[in-house]
Amino acid sequence: MNTTRAKDEAVPDGSRAQARNLARLALLCVVGVVVAVVAAGQWLLLLLGLAGIGLAGAGLWWAVAHRGIARASGALLALAAPVAVLVLYAVSGLWPYAATALGLWGAALACARSALRRLRAPRGRHSRSVRPPRRPVLIMNPRSGGGKVGEHGLVERAEALGARVILLDLDSGPDPAALARQAVAQGADLLGVAGGDGTQALVAAVAAEHGLPFMVLSAGTRNHFAMDLGLDRDDPVSGLDALTHGVEIRVDLGDVAGRPFVNTVSFGTYAEIVQSPEYRDAKTFTALDRLPDLLVGGAGARLSARVDEQRIEEPQALLVSNNPYALADPLGAARRPRLDGGELGVIAVRIEGAAQAAELVLRGERASGITALTSRRVIVEADAESIPVAVDGEALTLPPPVVCTVRPGALRMRVPRHRPGAPYTAPSVDWRRVVRLALGRTSHSTDKNQEQSDA
């Protein structure tokens, strides 16, 4: 078998010079922001823009953490604060300066992120050219993703390529892992899943246990694992190319209390909410109904987490991921730059009031209420006999302490040779690094270390 090397990030020639020019342009835009503020002559009124954003964040906190009048008032504040700032700017005649400053600040951030992105060294992911499987078995969930299996004709297309398809009978409470083991016993030389991330994890563990290749089709609702593998989430059929024109890559597999996961394990607020029977049919209503009790009402178990030598006390939400996300985004909108780093990502959130909520809106992942760490082992403890846990979106209850680990390179993934790749997540802007880059003081070794930490 031949070994090939596929590029994850393509860095064009002269990228360092482009990065330096973009960093200088970013600083020039920052100077423009200062000039616009000074030209306005009304520092206080312009600073009210930031105050309006902070008040909107505080209003959102009251809206989700309280009920009744406090919730209604918070929602009103979240809407009224930015509107009031805009009206104030219009009446005072400062709106041209404010719009200029806002536009320049946006341009500065865009240029700074582009500059830092161009410093990323090309990182290859080892892949192997492999022969097509002779007896592939694909397990498909006909209801996953609102019926994508039937909508895209995945059963017929897979069978036409020589695969055996097992359709899950959801009314009988099927065990995907048991079906996968049975398929292995009958001679399967590849296992695959068209379904949600939870089903993928269970079958992936069987594939890893028997040393078989594993493939996924993006037939789920969110398809986070497929996205980070670089598959086309809008075209599940394209994933079938892995059967005929596939390559093999090694990725990590997470483990929580002996159960596998490919994406995330959630503790705290989200895990508590998904336990509710009403959540599947009324997500927003259920979340708004439970959040006040969970955030300020003392409901739910008190958690703590040990991450190497650090201890996180009483997080309201704790997310452990199979490889860290590019940004410490508590809403899960970011992606993982790699799945073969051999580390768990840890994001803990604790917001104790409106002030911290405002800080979160203004500072994002750098807010004091967010803790982001990496480790190969995370131990979650609680003051209860059992705690709710969401494993790849599936609601479970486990006794503490709950131990999360990672199995580096445990999974042989079969993916199409030609795939669109995962969407890029821009790095956080480190202005000290941008200044050093603009002044030509960033060395190659410093860049390399930073690129590794970004990855």
N, C-alpha and C positions, 0 to 999 in steps of 0.2 A: 504493500500500500504506500502511495506517495504522500508526502507531507507538504502541505501548502500553508501559506500565511496570508490571512485576509486582513486588510487594514480596517480598523474601526474608525479612525479619524484621519482624514487626508489633509496634510498640512502642505500648502503650496510653497514653491521656491520663494525665498525672500520673505518668509513669514515673520522673521524677527524684525526686519525693517518695517514691515507693515504694522506690526504690533507697536513698535515705538512711535510711529506716526499717529496711530489711533490713540495711544496714550496721551500724546501731546495735544491732539484734537480734543480729547476728553477734558484735559485741564483747561484748555482755551474756552470750552463751553462753561466750565465752572467759573472762570473769570467773568464770562458774559453774564452769568447769573448774578454775581456780585455787582457788576456794573448796572444791571437792570434794577436791582434793589436800591442801590445808591442813587440812581437817577430818579427813582420814584420819590425819594425824599421822605417817605413815610414807612419807616422800618416797622413800626408797631402794626400798621394795617396789613403789611405783607406777611408778617409773622402770624397774623390771625389765620392765614391759610393752613399753617401747620396745626394751629390750635383747633381749627374746624375738623381736620382729619382725626386728631386725637379725641375730640368730643364724639365724633361718629363712632370711633372704636369703643368708647365708654358706653355709648348708647346701645351698641350691639351686645355688650356684656349684660347690661340690665335686661335687654330683651330676651336673652337666652337663659339667664341665670335666675330670673324672677318670674312671677306670675302677676296677673291682675293689672292694677294701675301702673306698677313699676315696669312691667313688660311693655305696656302700651306707651308709657312715657319714654322708655328707652328706644323703642322703634321710631317714635316721633323725632327724638333727638338725633338718631342716626341719619334720618332723612333731612331734617331741618338744618343741621349744623353746616354741611357743605353748601346747601342752597343759600343760607344766610350769608356765608362768606362771599359767594358769587354776587349776590345782590349788593353787598357792601362795596365790593370792588367796582361794580358798575356805577353805583351812585357817586362814589368818590372820584371816579375817573381814573382809577388805578388799574383797571382791567387790562390795558395794553401791556403795562409793565409786568403784571402778574402772569399773563399769558406767555410773554416772552421769557420770563424767568422759568416758568414751568416747562416750556418747550425746550429751552437750553439744558435744563436739568435732565430731562428725558434723553436728550441727545448725548449728554455726558455719560449717563449710565450705559447707553447702548454702545458708545465708543469704547468705554472702559471694559465692558464684557467682551466685546469683539477683540480687543487687544489681548486680554488674558486668554481668550480661546486660542488665538494664534500662537501662543507660547506652548500649547500642549504638544508634546512630542508625539509622533505617530506611534500608536500602540497596537501591536498586532495581536490577534487572537488565533492561536494555533488551531488548525483544522486538518482533518485527514480526508483524503478522497477514499470513498468506500464503495463496495459493490452493493447493488440493490438487494434488499432482504428477500428471502425466498418464501417465508411464511409470516408476513406481518399481520398483527392483530390490532385493530383499532376499536376502542371502547367509546361509544358516542351517547351523549345525553340529548334526547330529542327535544327537550324543553329549554335547554340552556340558551341564553342570549335571546330569548323570545322566539325560539324555533329556528335558529340559523342552520341546524343540520338539514332540516327539510327544505328550507328556503334556498339553500345553495346546492341541494342534491348531493350532499357529501357521501351518503351511503352508496349510491350508484357509482359515483366517480371513483371512490376508493376500491369498490369491488372490481371495477373495470381495470384497475391497476394491479389486481391480484391480491388485495388485502381481504382478510376476513373481518367482518364488522359485527360487533356485539352491541345491540341497542339496549340501553338500560330501561328496564320496566320499573318506573319510579313508583308505581302503585304497590309494588311488592317489597319496597325497601331494599334495593340491591346493595351489595357490598362490592364496589369496584375493585378493591384489593383482592378479594377472593376470586372474582372473575379473571383478574390478571394472572393470579397464581395457577388457576386452572388452564388458562391459555398457555402458560409456560410449560406446564406438565404435558400438554398436547403437542409441544414442539414449536411454539412461537419463537421466532428469532428477532422480533422487534415488537415493542408495545407502544401504543399511541393513544391519545385521548382527544376527543372533540367535545369540550365541555368546560365547566368552570375550573378555577384554580384549585379548589379543594379536591375535586376529582383527579385533577392532574397530579397533585402531590401524592395521593394514595397510590396511584398506578406507578408514578415515578419511583417510589420507594421499592416496589416490587422489581422494577427494571434494574435499579441499582443493586438490590440484593442478589440478583442472578447475573449481573454483569452484562445485561442486554441493552441495546440502544433504545432510546425513548424519543418520541416526537409528539408535538402538539399541533392542533389545528385551532385557529383563533375563533372558536364558536361560542365563547363565553360572553358575558355582559361587558366586563371591563378588559379582560385579556392582558393584565399587567405582565404576567410572565412572558407571554408571546411578544408583547411590545419590547421588553428588555432583551429578548432574544433577537430582535430585529425583524420579526415577521410582519407581514402586511395584515393589520387587524381588520381592514375593510374588505379583504378578499380571502376568506378561509380556504377556498379551493387552492390558492397558490401554495399553501402549506403542503399539499400532497406531492409537490415536486421533490420533497425529501425522500419519497419512495423510489424515485427514478433518477433524479439528479441531485443526490444529497451529499453533504459532507458531515463529518462528525466533530463536535467540539465537546470539551469537558467543562461542566459547570458544577457549582456547589449545591448542596442540599441541606436545608435547615432541619433541625429536630427539636421538638418541644415535648418533653415528658414522654419520649418514645414515639411520638407521632411526627411524620414528616411535614414540612411546609416548603413551598417554593417561593413565596412572597413575604408575608408578614404574619406576626402574631401580635394581637392587640390585647392590652389589659386596661382596666379602668373604665372610663366613661363609655367609649364605643362598645366595648365588650359587654357592658351592662345593658346597653340599649338594644343590641341585637338579640339578647336573650328573650325579649318580649315577643309573645306570639303575634302581636299586632304589627310588628316592625315590617314584615315583608310586604304587607298590603298598604301600610300607611307610614312610610319612613319619616316624613317631615313631622307629622302630628305626633308620632310616638317619641321622636327625639325632643321636641319642644315640651312634651309632657313630662319626660323623665329628667331633663337637664337641670332644672332648679334643685331637685332633691340631690342629684349627684354632685353638682358643683358647690352648692352652699348649704345644702340641707343635711349633710352628714350621712347620706345613704351610701350603700356600697361598702366594701371592705377597704381598710386602710392598707395601701401597698407600700412596699419599699423594694428597691432593686440593688443588687450588688453587681457592679461591672468592673472586673479586675479589682483594683484597690479603691475604687470610688463607690460611694453609696448614695443612692437617690432616695430621698425621703418623701413619702406621701405624694407621688405624682397623681394628677387627676387623670391623665392618659399616658400610656406607655406603649410605644411601638417598637418591636424588635423585628428587624428585616434580614432576610437572606442576602447579605451584602448591603452596604450603606447606600442611601439615596444621595443624589448629588446635592440636594438642598434639604435642610431640616424643615420640611414643610409638613406641619401637623395635619393638613388636609389631604395629603397623599397625592398632590398634583405633579410631583417631581418623578424622576425615573432613576434607575440605578445604572451608572456608566458601565459597570461590569458585573458579571455573575460568577467570576472565578477568582475573586480576591481572597477567599478563605477567611472572611470576617463577617460578623454580624453588625448591622447598624442599629443604634439605639437612639430613639428620640423620646424625650420625656417632656411633658407639658404640665405646668402648674401656674394657673392664673388666679390670684387671690382677691382681685377686685377690679373696679373700673379703671384705676390708674395703670395697672399692669396690662389690661386689655388695650388701653390707648397706646401704651408703649409697644405692644405687639403689632398694632396696625402701623405704627410709625417706623419701627425698626425691623420688623419681619423676624427672620430666623436668628437675628442677633439679640433679640429681646431677652431680658433676664429670666423670663418665665419658661424659656426653652433650653433644654440641655441636649446636646448631641455628642455621642460617643461611639467608639467602635470596640469590639472585643470578640473573642472566640467563644466566650461563655458568659451567660447572663443568668442570674438567679433571682427570681421574683418571690418575695415573701409577703405574707398578709396576716391580719389578725382574725382570720376566719378559717373554718374547716375546709371550705372549698371556695373557689373564686371563678367568676365567668371569664372565659378566654375565647377570643375570636381567632381561629386559625385559618388563614386564607379566606376570611369571610364566613366561615362555618362556626356556629355558636356551640361551645363546649363548656363543661364545668370540670375543673381540675383541682386536686388538693395541693396546697402549697407545702414546701417550696416547689415552684415550677422552674425547671432548668431548661434553658435554651442553649443549643450548641449548633455548630456548623460542621458539615462533613465536606472538606475541600475536595473538589474534583470527583465527587462520588457518582455523578450522573453523566452518562454518555448520551449527549443530545444529538439527534439526527435532524438537521435543518436543511432547507433548500440552498443550493450553491449560490443562487442569485436571489437576494432578498433586499428589501429597501433599507434595512438598518434601523436602529432605534433612534427616535428623535433626540436631538441634542438639548440638554438642559444647561443654560448659561451658568457659569460659576458666580458665586457671590463676589461682589466688588470689594477688593481690598485696596483702598485708596493709597496706602503707604507703598504697596507694590506698584501701583500705577504711576506714582510719582517717581519711584526709582527707575522704572522702565522708561519714562519720558526723559529722564536725565541721563539715560544710558548707563545706569549703575547696577543693572540686574545681570548677574553672571549666569553662564550656562548651567553651572552646577546648582545654583539657587533655583533656576527655572525647573530643573529636573526634579528636585526635591518637592517643589510646590506642585508640579504636575502629578507626582505620585500621591501627594496628600489630597489633591482634588479628585483623583480617581478612586 
